[in-house]
Amino acid sequence: MTHKNIKLVGTSHIAQQSINEVKVAIKEFKPDIIAVELDKSRYEAMLKKNQSRLGIYAIRKIGLKGFLFAVIGSWLTKRLGKIVNVKPGADMMTAIRLAKKNKLKLSFIDQHIQITLHRLSKSISIGEKLNFFFDVFRAIFFRKKMQKELGIKTLDLSKVPSDTLIKRLLGRIRIRYPNLYRVLVEERNQVMASNLINISNQNPGKKILAVVGAGHTEGIQHLLSEPPVTYSFTFT
C-alpha cells in the first residue's frame, strides 16, 4: 500500500538549505499534519536548551556506550553547527514553529531517545569500537584520502548532501558498523514509518508532511510502500 498523502522532506540538521526547504515544502504541499524526527522528550529538552546535558545517572538507563555516543554526537553537531552558524535541529524547530503558527497538528514520530541509546549500548560490538578508533585516526591524519575514497571533493555543510553521497556513506556505515546501522537507521526507520502509517490511518484524507534526516528518507519511503506492520522497540 502506498501512502500518497505522506510527503517526506529529507534534511541535514545543521544546513541552512534544509530550513529553506522545510519552509517551501509547507507552503507548497499545504499539509494538515506535520511530523518530525523527534520524540517528545528530545523536543522538550531542545526547548530548555539542555538537550546535550545528560547526567551521569543516565548511564544506568541507557548504558555507558549509549551515553558516550550521545555526548560525543552532541559535541560534534554543536561544533559543526557553529561553523555554519546554524543551531543543530533548526530544521525540526522550523517545522514545529510553522506548524504552531499555521495551527497544524504536530506529531513526534521518532523512537524515544533512551530506548535508542539503550539498544545501542547493548548492540555495538568490539569490532565496531575498534573500527571507530581507526576511522577517527584516519579522519585526523588522512582526511583527504578518506574524502577521495568516499568521492567527496568538497563538503558544504550548509547544504544537504546529495543522494549519491548519502547512499555511499550509509553503505560504508552498514559495512563497518552493522549493529550501529541497524539500531540508529533501520530500527528507527521502522518506528517512524509505522508511526506515519498510524497517523495516516487515524486521519483519513489528511496530508502529512514528515521532516526527517536525509539518511532516513529512502528507508522510510520503502517501508511506506509495503504492507503495514507495527514496530515498537523497548528496553530489553
Order of alpha helices (4+ residues) and beta strands (2+ residues): beta-alpha-beta-alpha-alpha-alpha-alpha-beta-alpha-alpha-alpha-alpha-alpha-alpha-beta-alpha
